[in-house]
Amino acid sequence: MDTAPAAAAAAAAAAGGVCVCTYVFAVIGVVCSAYVALSCLRFVCRLVKVYALSRPLHLYADLSKMGSWAVVTGATDGIGKQYALQLAEQGLNIVLIGRSPEKLKATESEVRMRSNVQVKTVVVDYSGGREIYDDVERELAGLEIGVLVNNVGMGYAWIFDEFLDVERDVHLRMLNVNMMSCVAMTFIVLPQVSKGGGWGGGGMRGRGEWRRVEDRGRDGGMGK
Ligand SMILES: NC(=O)c1ccc[n+]([C@@H]2O[C@H](COP(=O)([O-])OP(=O)(O)OC[C@H]3O[C@@H](n4cnc5c(N)ncnc54)[C@H](OP(=O)(O)O)[C@@H]3O)[C@@H](O)[C@H]2O)c1
């Protein structure tokens, strides 16, 4: 008996099965590739919008309209220093707060070199308790503050330290720096920010026109 036609039919059926699998995998591949390509495109569009178009097209909130001064805690290094430099570039006068007079002086020079704004420095060690805030309040009195950046913070000296490796006093100082500073600075600054309708980093909602930056509405976060 001739088995050739049967073998040919079996081969055709097998080939049909392979075709279906290939088709399914091809569709999955196309969908995944399209998803990755669209995500990349969205990322690039966001970069272009934020870094190239936001200034010329005024897509950002004009912080200088919220009050003429910005207050930045922990402003002599890292993120706080960048906030200070960039807020100054947007035309806000800057209060730099830190614990080292030398580093404050250096940061003040850098801000002045890059922007034509007023700069005020306040020396405070936020690891202290309630008593340190009277001085801060005096220094900030009368300033039209639109922005507060509660940036100052500290962690363990050694990242692999565990809770009991760190002395109790260090934990208490850390609480003062990381938490009390936010609450106390907000209490000092909020009444002035509320008057001007500005906003602050640190995310505390108060009364009146105080808003988080995410809450910016149709008015672009301008308060009223
Ligand atoms: N960098 C990150 O990856 C990261 C991630 C998550 C959260 N954060 C938070 O972001 C904030 C800034 O981080 P960063 O990396 O920019 O920190 P940083 O480079 O260490 O700068 C901290 C700033 O705070 C000042 N400061 C520290 N202790 C102070 C104290 N007791 N009193 C007054 N000023 C004090 C420092 O001044 P001195 O130079 O005198 O010390 C410095 O100006 C912190 O709250 C941090 O916890 C950072």
The ligand as an ORCA input file, in Angstrom:
! r2SCAN-3c Opt
* xyz 0 1
  N      19.886     61.409     48.335
  C      18.965     60.474     48.293
  O      19.069     59.485     47.572
  C      17.723     60.583     49.149
  C      16.760     59.591     49.083
  C      15.610     59.702     49.847
  C      15.435     60.789     50.658
  N      16.395     61.729     50.726
  C      16.145     62.862     51.608
  O      16.352     64.082     50.903
  C      16.930     65.027     51.783
  C      18.236     65.555     51.210
  O      19.076     64.469     50.942
  P      20.549     64.719     50.389
  O      21.033     63.418     49.879
  O      20.550     65.885     49.495
  O      21.322     65.022     51.753
  P      22.778     65.641     51.937
  O      23.503     65.726     50.644
  O      23.405     64.858     53.047
  O      22.468     67.102     52.425
  C      21.790     67.293     53.627
  C      21.732     68.769     53.929
  O      21.126     68.924     55.204
  C      22.050     69.584     56.071
  N      21.946     69.058     57.414
  C      22.162     67.802     57.821
  N      21.950     67.701     59.135
  C      21.606     68.945     59.565
  C      21.262     69.479     60.819
  N      21.259     68.745     61.933
  N      20.935     70.789     60.894
  C      20.939     71.574     59.797
  N      21.269     71.127     58.576
  C      21.595     69.810     58.458
  C      23.397     69.276     55.495
  O      24.317     70.211     55.978
  P      25.808     69.727     56.390
  O      26.509     69.717     55.101
  O      26.263     70.736     57.351
  O      25.682     68.339     56.953
  C      23.102     69.391     54.013
  O      23.020     70.729     53.623
  C      17.109     64.345     53.120
  O      15.985     64.654     53.925
  C      17.127     62.890     52.769
  O      16.674     62.092     53.828
  C      17.517     61.663     49.993
*
